[in-house]
């Protein structure tokens, strides 16, 4: 092997190393950006879920009231039927 060939191979290797280094830096930047975006999405979802959770509890409370009223009507209806 001659010196010029080795020199060319070293230059190629250094060029590949630099290109790979650039790719790693780009991927690292993308990963950091994705982490930030993910955190923002997570924050927004939590913010949106809170009112939905409150609404769900309110609906559940109303359903319980309806069930209780239905039970009372059933009992009254049964008593009325017994009295006849």
C-alpha positions as CSV (number, residue, x, y, z in Angstrom):
1,X,0.0,0.0,0.0
2,X,1.3,3.4,-0.8
3,X,1.1,6.5,1.2
4,X,-1.3,8.3,-1.2
5,X,-3.8,5.4,-1.0
6,X,-3.7,5.4,2.9
7,X,-4.0,9.2,2.9
8,X,-7.1,8.9,0.6
9,X,-8.6,6.3,2.9
10,X,-8.0,8.4,6.0
11,X,-9.6,11.4,4.3
12,X,-12.7,9.2,3.4
13,X,-12.8,7.9,7.0
14,X,-12.6,11.4,8.4
15,X,-15.3,12.6,6.0
16,X,-17.6,9.7,7.0
17,X,-16.9,10.4,10.7
18,X,-17.9,14.1,10.1
19,X,-21.0,13.1,8.2
20,X,-22.0,10.6,10.9
21,X,-21.3,13.2,13.6
22,X,-23.6,15.7,11.7
23,X,-26.3,13.0,11.5
24,X,-26.0,12.2,15.2
25,X,-26.2,15.9,16.1
26,X,-29.3,16.3,13.9
27,X,-31.0,13.3,15.5
28,X,-30.1,14.6,18.9
29,X,-31.7,17.9,18.1
30,X,-34.8,16.2,16.7
31,X,-35.1,14.0,19.8
32,X,-34.9,17.1,22.0
33,X,-37.5,18.9,19.9
34,X,-39.8,15.8,20.0
35,X,-39.4,15.6,23.8
36,X,-40.5,19.3,24.1
37,X,-43.4,18.7,21.7
38,X,-44.4,15.6,23.7
39,X,-44.3,17.5,26.9
40,X,-46.5,20.2,25.4
41,X,-49.0,17.7,24.0
42,X,-49.1,16.0,27.4
43,X,-49.7,19.3,29.1
44,X,-52.5,20.2,26.7
45,X,-54.1,16.8,27.1
46,X,-54.1,17.1,30.9
47,X,-55.6,20.6,30.6
48,X,-58.4,19.3,28.3
49,X,-59.1,16.2,30.4
50,X,-59.7,18.1,33.6
51,X,-63.0,19.8,32.4
52,X,-64.0,16.5,30.8
53,X,-63.4,14.7,34.1
54,X,-65.5,17.3,35.9
55,X,-68.3,17.0,33.3
56,X,-68.2,13.2,33.7
57,X,-68.6,13.5,37.5
58,X,-71.5,15.9,37.0
59,X,-73.2,13.6,34.6
60,X,-72.6,10.7,36.9
61,X,-74.2,12.6,39.8
62,X,-77.3,13.4,37.6
63,X,-77.6,9.7,36.6
64,X,-77.5,8.8,40.3
65,X,-80.3,11.3,41.0
66,X,-82.4,9.9,38.1
67,X,-81.8,6.3,39.4
68,X,-82.9,7.4,42.9
69,X,-86.0,9.1,41.5
70,X,-86.8,6.0,39.4
71,X,-86.5,3.8,42.5
72,X,-88.8,6.1,44.4
73,X,-91.4,6.1,41.6
74,X,-91.2,2.3,41.4
75,X,-91.8,2.0,45.2
76,X,-94.7,4.5,45.1
77,X,-96.2,2.7,42.1
78,X,-95.9,-0.6,43.9
79,X,-97.5,0.8,47.1
80,X,-100.3,2.3,45.0
81,X,-100.8,-1.1,43.4
82,X,-100.9,-2.8,46.8
83,X,-103.5,-0.4,48.1
84,X,-106.0,-1.1,45.3
